[in-house]
Amino acid sequence: MQPRKRNMLMTIGGLILATLVIMGLSGRADSWGVGQTGDGPVDAVAAGDQLRVTASLVQEKVLQGTDGHVGLALTLTAPPWAPRHERAPAPVDLVVVMDRSGSMNGAKIRHARRAVLHLMENLANEDRLALVSYANNVVTHTGLLPMTDVNRQALRATVGQMRAGGGTNLGAGLKRGIDLAGGAVKLANARQIILISDGLANQGITDPRTLGTMAAAGSENAMAISTVGVGQEFNEGLMTHLADNGGGSYYYLENPAAFATIFQREYMHARAAAATSIRVELSLPEGVRLVDAGGYPVRQTGLKAAFHPGSLRYGQSRKLYLTLKLPTDTERQFELGEIRVRYHRGEEARTAVPAGRFTVACVDDADDVLASIHKEAWSDQVVREDFGRLKEEVAADIKAGRAAEALNRIQSYRQEKRAVNAVVGSARVADNLARDVDALKTYVQETFAGPAPAVAAKQKANAKALQYDGYRERRDKQQGPSGRRAAD
């Protein structure tokens, strides 16, 4: 919530991240054991030679006549170090897609140019870098070039000549970046695209669904697409949508001076990738739907549902809460089908399959439902997933000027969670409701206090900041390679 503190911690976090990744890549261990991770009971554990998957239900019963929502915690954990025969980091093909529209003029374009130069100087000789920019049109300043001394010198001159002006043809820039990364002949290289924007896509392809499909196609072809929104005028919903579909991360920058930190972070993430192109697939019984997967887009066809949560670095563990919706018209049991996690290690396709099955019963006794809730799992789901979703919904209310709706949403959330917690008795949830939910209410009230011009400015800034907080919590984007959660 505090811009200066957040930007300072982001910079420090980037330096810590680089150190931890380097330590992980040079570690000694070649194998690791299978254990249980996360809160609550672990109902299924599986281990591949690269990826460990654990899953657990938050509750085993739902009440007849209700919405039928059931939480499933899914944790993906990469091994702490690369095997000895893979000790050298993978070379990276990095494509920077830069917004050079008129709104980037001034400090934004200067910091962006400096960040590209800083990144270039930190790349290894075997890494390759391409630079694309877009305004009314799209320009390929350079294709994927290995970072030799000659190519670095040429790139310095190219970056120095980049000027801002014109509209925002984001779709053309994204497509060019995907084409460059997809045409790479070195298929073993990690492929990473970083798309930057400070404004609204207003030329060429502007439909979010079409742009999301474009990003998803890139992700399906073993490239990760991360997005960076800077300032207050860009569309945070679109940038999040592109990153989610592209298997990358979304970053919100109030200060363009942080470009260099983000570029370096994405490069180090790509170098340390242990599992890429991850696709989680669920087989579901008739009538059951996967309605949410930590915010990631869900595609369900018949009795199969799938989503792409991005890549994992060595030593990284991420927990996502999936929301299933069951029919509650009659009392009966539902046995959930197999969970399969498909991913790539380099060019090799692999699969991890948790053992066992999960059964959920629809019953007509509310006490039975409450007794089936696993306290620790439910507490974590409320504090991270549910509260993160609330932040995203309130952020949308703030952006649209719906102050009363935001406050009513917060009050309804508090009442619902408090009623359940009266039985479950989680101190963590009680603290969240008393402290964090109250702070969110105050945040909304302060946003809409004051003269109209000041309120309009606060709406833009606060909606973006709040949506970003919710995004990072729900998709578990705040953990470094050691599994340590970064400071907010």
C-alpha positions in Angstrom: 0.0 0.0 0.0 2.9 2.3 0.5 4.6 3.1 -2.9 8.0 4.1 -1.6 8.3 1.2 0.7 7.1 -1.2 -2.0 9.6 0.0 -4.6 12.5 -0.1 -2.2 11.7 -3.6 -1.1 11.3 -4.7 -4.7 14.8 -3.5 -5.5 16.2 -5.2 -2.4 14.2 -8.3 -3.2 15.7 -8.4 -6.7 19.2 -8.4 -5.4 18.4 -11.1 -2.8 16.7 -13.2 -5.5 19.7 -13.1 -7.8 22.0 -14.2 -5.0 19.6 -17.1 -4.0 19.3 -18.3 -7.6 23.0 -18.4 -8.1 23.4 -20.3 -4.8 20.7 -22.7 -5.9 22.4 -23.3 -9.3 25.7 -24.0 -7.7 24.4 -26.3 -4.9 25.7 -29.7 -4.1 22.7 -32.0 -3.8 21.7 -34.2 -6.7 18.6 -35.8 -5.3 15.9 -35.0 -2.8 13.3 -36.9 -0.8 9.5 -36.8 -0.9 7.8 -35.3 2.0 4.6 -33.5 2.9 4.3 -29.7 2.4 1.7 -27.1 3.2 -1.0 -26.8 5.9 -3.6 -29.4 6.7 -3.7 -33.1 5.7 -1.9 -34.1 2.6 -4.2 -36.5 0.8 -1.9 -37.3 -2.2 1.8 -37.0 -2.7 3.7 -37.7 -5.9 7.3 -37.2 -6.9 8.9 -37.0 -10.4 12.6 -36.6 -10.7 12.0 -32.9 -11.1 8.7 -31.9 -9.7 6.8 -32.8 -6.5 3.0 -32.3 -6.3 0.9 -32.4 -3.2 -2.8 -31.8 -2.9 -5.4 -31.7 -0.1 -9.1 -30.8 0.3 -10.0 -27.9 2.4 -13.3 -29.6 3.4 -14.9 -33.0 2.6 -18.5 -32.0 2.7 -20.8 -29.4 1.3 -24.3 -28.4 2.4 -27.3 -29.3 0.2 -28.9 -26.3 -1.5 -25.7 -24.1 -1.2 -23.3 -22.9 -4.0 -21.4 -26.2 -3.6 -17.9 -24.6 -3.6 -15.1 -26.7 -2.3 -11.4 -25.7 -2.0 -8.5 -27.9 -3.1 -5.0 -26.8 -2.2 -2.4 -27.7 -4.8 1.3 -27.3 -4.1 4.0 -27.5 -6.8 7.6 -27.9 -5.6 10.8 -28.0 -7.7 13.9 -29.7 -6.4 16.3 -27.4 -4.5 19.2 -27.7 -6.9 19.9 -28.8 -10.5 21.4 -32.3 -10.9 25.1 -32.4 -11.2 25.1 -33.1 -14.9 23.0 -30.0 -15.5 24.9 -27.7 -13.2 25.4 -25.0 -15.8 22.4 -22.7 -16.1 20.4 -22.9 -19.4 21.1 -20.1 -21.9 18.3 -17.7 -22.2 16.6 -16.2 -25.3 15.1 -12.9 -24.0 12.8 -10.7 -26.1 12.1 -7.3 -24.7 8.9 -5.7 -26.2 9.0 -2.0 -25.4 6.2 0.5 -25.5 7.5 3.7 -27.2 4.1 5.5 -27.6 3.9 9.2 -26.8 3.0 8.6 -23.2 6.4 6.9 -22.6 8.2 10.1 -23.4 10.5 11.5 -20.7 11.6 9.6 -17.6 9.8 6.4 -18.7 11.6 5.9 -21.9 14.9 7.0 -20.4 14.7 4.4 -17.6 13.5 1.7 -20.0 16.6 2.3 -22.3 18.9 2.2 -19.3 17.3 -1.0 -18.1 17.9 -2.7 -21.4 21.5 -1.6 -21.4 21.9 -2.8 -17.8 20.4 -6.2 -18.7 22.6 -6.5 -21.8 25.7 -6.0 -19.7 24.6 -8.8 -17.3 23.8 -11.4 -19.9 26.2 -14.3 -20.4 27.9 -14.6 -23.8 25.7 -17.6 -24.8 22.5 -15.7 -23.9 20.6 -14.0 -26.7 18.7 -10.7 -26.6 16.1 -9.3 -29.1 14.5 -5.8 -28.9 11.1 -4.9 -30.3 9.3 -1.6 -29.8 5.7 -0.6 -30.7 3.8 2.7 -31.1 1.5 3.1 -34.2 3.7 0.5 -35.8 6.1 -2.2 -34.6 9.9 -2.2 -35.1 12.3 -5.0 -34.7 15.4 -3.2 -33.6 17.4 -6.5 -33.4 16.6 -10.1 -33.7 17.9 -12.6 -31.2 21.7 -11.9 -31.0 24.3 -13.7 -28.8 25.8 -11.2 -26.4 29.2 -10.9 -28.0 31.2 -7.7 -27.6 30.4 -6.7 -31.2 26.7 -7.3 -30.7 26.7 -5.5 -27.4 28.2 -2.4 -29.0 25.7 -2.5 -31.9 22.8 -2.8 -29.4 24.0 0.1 -27.3 23.8 2.4 -30.4 20.3 1.0 -31.3 18.9 1.6 -27.8 20.3 5.1 -27.7 18.3 6.0 -30.8 14.9 4.8 -29.5 12.4 7.7 -29.2 8.8 7.8 -28.0 5.8 9.0 -30.0 2.5 7.8 -31.4 -0.3 5.5 -30.3 -0.2 2.0 -28.7 -0.4 -1.0 -31.0 0.3 -3.5 -28.2 -1.0 -6.4 -30.1 1.4 -6.0 -33.0 4.3 -5.7 -30.5 3.2 -8.8 -28.7 2.9 -10.8 -31.9 6.3 -9.7 -33.1 7.9 -10.8 -29.8 6.2 -14.2 -30.0 7.3 -14.7 -33.6 10.9 -13.9 -32.7 11.0 -16.2 -29.7 9.1 -18.9 -31.6 11.5 -18.8 -34.5 14.5 -19.5 -32.3 16.6 -22.4 -33.6 18.2 -23.1 -30.2 15.2 -24.9 -28.8 17.1 -25.9 -25.6 17.3 -22.2 -24.6 14.9 -20.9 -22.1 12.6 -18.4 -23.9 11.3 -15.4 -22.1 9.3 -12.4 -23.4 8.9 -9.2 -21.4 6.1 -6.9 -22.6 6.1 -3.3 -21.3 3.1 -0.8 -21.5 2.2 2.5 -19.9 -1.1 3.1 -21.7 -4.2 1.6 -23.2 -4.0 -0.5 -26.3 -5.7 1.7 -28.8 -4.6 0.5 -32.2 -4.5 -2.8 -34.0 -5.8 -5.7 -32.0 -7.3 -4.4 -28.8 -9.8 -7.1 -27.7 -8.5 -8.7 -24.4 -9.7 -12.1 -25.3 -7.9 -12.2 -28.7 -4.7 -10.8 -27.1 -5.0 -13.5 -24.3 -5.4 -16.2 -26.9 -2.2 -14.9 -28.6 -0.3 -15.0 -25.3 -1.7 -18.5 -24.5 -0.4 -19.8 -27.9 3.1 -18.5 -27.0 2.9 -20.3 -23.6 1.9 -23.6 -25.4 5.1 -23.3 -27.4 7.4 -23.2 -24.4 7.9 -19.5 -24.0 6.9 -17.4 -21.0 5.3 -14.0 -21.4 5.6 -11.5 -18.5 4.1 -8.1 -18.5 5.1 -4.8 -16.9 2.6 -2.0 -16.4 4.1 1.4 -15.5 2.4 4.6 -14.3 -1.4 5.0 -13.9 -2.9 4.9 -17.4 -2.3 1.3 -18.5 -5.0 -1.4 -18.3 -4.0 -3.6 -15.3 -6.7 -6.2 -16.2 -5.3 -6.7 -19.6 -1.7 -6.9 -18.5 -2.6 -9.5 -15.8 -4.7 -11.4 -18.4 -1.7 -11.5 -20.8 0.7 -12.7 -18.1 -1.7 -15.4 -16.8 -2.3 -16.7 -20.3 1.3 -16.4 -21.2 2.6 -18.4 -18.2 4.6 -15.5 -16.9 4.3 -12.8 -14.2 2.7 -9.4 -14.1 4.4 -6.4 -12.5 3.0 -3.0 -11.5 5.5 -0.2 -11.4 4.7 3.2 -10.1 8.3 4.2 -10.5 10.0 3.5 -13.9 13.4 3.4 -12.2 12.5 -0.2 -11.2 12.6 -1.4 -14.8 16.2 -2.7 -14.3 15.2 -4.8 -11.3 12.3 -6.4 -13.2 14.4 -7.2 -16.2 17.1 -8.8 -14.1 14.6 -10.8 -12.1 13.0 -12.2 -15.2 16.4 -13.2 -16.6 17.4 -14.9 -13.5 14.1 -16.7 -13.3 14.5 -18.0 -16.8 18.1 -19.2 -16.1 17.0 -21.1 -13.0 13.9 -22.8 -14.6 13.4 -26.4 -13.3 10.0 -26.9 -14.9 8.5 -24.9 -17.7 5.2 -24.9 -19.6 3.4 -26.4 -16.6 -0.2 -27.5 -17.3 -2.4 -28.8 -14.6 -5.2 -31.1 -15.7 -8.1 -32.4 -13.6 -10.6 -35.2 -14.5 -13.9 -34.3 -12.9 -17.1 -36.3 -12.4 -20.4 -35.4 -14.1 -21.7 -32.0 -13.0 -18.6 -30.8 -11.3 -16.7 -27.8 -12.6 -13.4 -26.1 -11.8 -14.5 -22.5 -11.5 -11.3 -20.9 -10.3 -7.6 -21.8 -10.1 -5.9 -19.1 -8.0 -7.0 -16.5 -10.7 -5.5 -18.3 -13.6 -7.7 -18.8 -16.7 -9.5 -22.2 -16.6 -10.4 -24.1 -19.7 -12.9 -26.9 -19.2 -14.1 -29.2 -22.0 -16.5 -31.9 -20.9 -15.1 -33.6 -17.9 -11.6 -32.3 -18.3 -10.4 -28.9 -16.8 -6.9 -27.4 -17.2 -4.9 -24.3 -16.5 -1.3 -23.1 -16.9 0.4 -21.7 -13.7 3.7 -20.8 -15.3 7.2 -22.1 -14.5 9.0 -23.1 -11.4 12.6 -22.3 -10.5 14.9 -24.6 -8.6 14.0 -24.4 -4.9 10.7 -22.7 -5.6 7.4 -23.9 -4.1 4.0 -22.5 -5.0 0.6 -23.2 -3.5 -2.6 -22.5 -5.4 -6.2 -22.8 -4.2 -8.6 -24.3 -6.7 -12.3 -23.8 -6.3 -14.6 -26.7 -7.4 -18.4 -26.3 -7.8 -20.5 -29.3 -7.1 -24.2 -29.9 -7.7 -26.1 -29.7 -4.4 -29.6 -30.6 -5.4 -29.5 -34.0 -3.7 -27.4 -35.9 -1.1 -24.7 -37.9 -2.8 -20.9 -38.4 -3.1 -18.5 -37.2 -5.8 -15.2 -38.8 -6.4 -12.8 -36.4 -8.1 -10.7 -37.9 -10.9 -7.0 -37.9 -11.6 -4.8 -34.8 -11.3 -2.0 -34.7 -13.9 0.8 -32.0 -14.0 2.5 -31.9 -17.3 5.7 -29.9 -17.7 9.0 -29.6 -19.6 12.5 -29.9 -18.3 14.4 -28.4 -21.2 13.1 -30.1 -24.3 11.9 -33.2 -22.5 8.2 -33.6 -21.6 7.3 -35.0 -18.2 4.3 -35.7 -16.0 3.7 -35.9 -12.3 0.5 -37.7 -11.0 -0.5 -37.6 -7.4 -1.6 -40.9 -6.0 -5.1 -41.4 -4.6 -8.4 -39.8 -5.1 -10.5 -37.2 -3.3 -14.2 -37.7 -2.3 -16.6 -34.9 -1.4 -20.1 -35.6 -0.1 -23.2 -33.4 -0.3 -25.1 -33.6 2.9 -28.1 -31.9 4.6 -26.5 -31.4 8.0 -24.7 -28.0 8.4 -22.8 -29.3 11.5 -21.4 -32.2 9.5 -20.1 -29.7 6.9 -18.4 -27.5 9.4 -16.9 -30.5 11.1 -15.3 -31.6 7.8 -13.3 -28.3 7.4 -9.6 -28.7 8.0 -8.7 -25.8 10.2 -5.2 -25.0 8.9 -6.0 -25.5 5.2 -9.1 -23.3 5.6 -7.2 -20.6 7.4 -4.6 -20.4 4.7 -7.2 -20.4 2.0 -9.1 -17.5 3.7 -6.1 -15.4 4.4 -4.4 -15.8 1.0 -6.9 -16.9 -1.7 -10.2 -15.6 -0.4 -8.8 -12.3 0.9 -6.7 -11.9 -2.3 -9.9 -12.4 -4.4 -11.7 -9.8 -2.3 -8.9 -7.3 -2.9 -9.2 -7.8 -6.7 -13.0 -7.4 -6.6 -12.7 -4.3 -4.4 -10.1 -2.9 -6.7 -12.5 -3.2 -9.6 -15.1 -1.4 -7.6 -12.7 1.4 -6.8 -11.7 1.8 -10.4 -15.3 2.0 -11.5 -16.2 4.5 -8.7 -18.5 2.1 -6.8 -17.7 3.1 -3.2 -20.9 1.8 -1.7 -20.6 -1.5 -3.5 -17.0 -1.9 -2.3 -17.9 -1.3 1.3 -20.9 -3.6 1.1 -18.7 -6.3 -0.4 -16.2 -6.0 2.5 -19.0 -6.2 5.1 -20.5 -9.3 3.5 -17.1 -11.0 3.4 -16.5 -10.2 7.0 -19.9 -11.6 8.1 -19.5 -14.8 6.1 -16.0 -15.6 7.3 -16.8 -14.7 10.9 -19.8 -17.0 10.9 -17.7 -20.0 9.8 -14.8 -19.1 12.1 -17.1 -19.1 15.1 -17.1 -22.8 14.7 -13.6 -23.4 13.2 -11.8 -21.2 15.7 -8.9 -20.0 13.6 -6.9 -17.2 15.4 -5.2 -16.4 12.0 -8.6 -15.8 10.4 -9.8 -13.8 13.4 -6.7 -11.6 13.1 -7.3 -11.2 9.3 -10.8 -10.1 9.9 -10.0 -7.7 12.7 -6.9 -6.1 11.2 -6.6 -6.6 7.4 -10.3 -6.4 6.5 -10.7 -3.3 8.6 -7.6 -1.8 6.9 -9.2 -2.5 3.5 -12.4 -0.8 4.6 -10.4 2.3 5.6 -8.4 2.2 2.3 -11.7 2.4 0.4 -13.0 5.2 2.5 -9.8 7.2 2.2 -9.8 6.7 -1.6 -13.1 8.4 -2.0 -12.5 11.2 0.5 -11.6 14.7 -0.8 -12.3 16.9 -3.8 -13.2 15.2 -7.1 -9.8 15.6 -8.9 -8.0 14.1 -6.0 -10.4 11.2 -5.8 -10.0 10.5 -9.5 -6.3 10.3 -9.1 -6.5 8.1 -6.0 -8.9 5.8 -7.8 -6.4 5.0 -10.5 -3.4 4.5 -8.2 -5.2 2.7 -5.5 -7.1 0.3 -7.8 -3.9 -0.7 -9.4 -2.0 -1.2 -6.2 -4.8 -3.2 -4.6 -5.3 -5.4 -7.6 -1.6 -6.1 -7.7 -1.6 -7.1 -4.1 -4.5 -9.5 -4.7 -2.9 -10.9 -7.8 0.4 -11.7 -6.1 -1.2 -13.4 -3.1 -3.7 -15.6 -5.1 -1.1 -16.8 -7.6 1.6 -17.1 -4.9 3.9 -14.8 -6.7 5.6 -13.5 -3.5 8.0 -16.4 -3.0 11.7 -16.5 -3.8 13.6 -19.5 -5.0 14.1 -20.7 -1.4 10.4 -20.7 -0.8 10.8 -17.6 1.4 7.9 -15.2 1.0 9.1 -11.7 0.0 8.0 -8.7 2.0 5.0 -6.6 0.8 
